[in-house]
Structures are given as C-alpha cells and as structure tokens.
Amino acid sequence: MKLMATITVERKPKSKSVIVEIDIDKLERLAASLGLLSSSFLASISRSEKEIGLGKTKRLRSLRELRRR
C-alpha cells in the first residue's frame, strides 16, 4: 500500500508568508529526493561554515548588491 505524503499549507489573508506543515519522515524523504542529504551537499555546507568562521564572507542586504560587482 502506497501512501501519499500529507503536507498542510496555510496562508492568512493579506499575508506574504505561508506556514507549511509536514511529517518528519516525509521531510527526510523530500530532502533525500532533492539531494540535500548527499555527501557532496553536506561537504559543501561544511566548507561554507569554515569560510564563515574565517571571515571570508560578506553580508548582503539585498541580492541587488551582487549586480554592482
């Protein structure tokens, strides 16, 4: 028997945000499907954390700042 994942999405009127509710097991499956649990992705996260710790990053206020470079 194959079950569909239940995902609840809630949006309040006149709000620009949404609330998404998903079962933790389904979330793990979704993350694996998107490649978020692959060894290369996890290694890139580790490299990023090291770069942040070494001060090799610059805080952006907006993505528009990337166009100026």
N, C-alpha and C positions, 0 to 999 in steps of 0.2 A: 504494500500500500504506500503510495507516494503522497506526501502532504505538501501543501503549498505553504510558504512562509507567510506569516501574518505580520504585516507592517502597518502601523497606525500613523497617519499623518494628520496633524491638527493645525489649522491656521485660524487665528482670530480675525474678525473683520477689521479692516483698515490697518492691519499689521504687516510689516515687511519681513517677519520671521515665521518660521514653521517649527513645530515640535514633531519629531519623528520617534516613534517607539517601536523597538524590535527586540525579539527574544535573543539572549546572549548566544545561544547555539547558532541561530540564524545569522547573527552578526559575524561570528567566526567563519561561517561558510561563505558569506558575502566577501569578507576581507580576503579569504583564500582565493576566491574566484577573481578578484580584482588584482591579485598579485601582491597584496600588502603583507603577506606572511612569507614571501620568498626570501631566500638568503641574500640575494643581491640588494633587494629593497631594504632589508634590515641592516645590511652593511653600510648602505648609503646614509641611513639615519644615524648610525654610529659615527661616520665621518663628519656629518653635519654637526652633531653635538660637540665633537672635538674642535671644529672650526669656530663654533660659537664660544667655547671656553677659551680659545686662543685670541679672541677678538678679531677674527678675520671677516666678520660680517658687519654690515651697515644697516641700521634700522631705516625702513622706508615708511613714510606717512601715507604714500599713495603709489599705485603702480605706474602712474604718470611720471614719477621721478625716474623710472627706468628709460623712458624715451629721451630724456635730457642728456644721457651719457653718450 
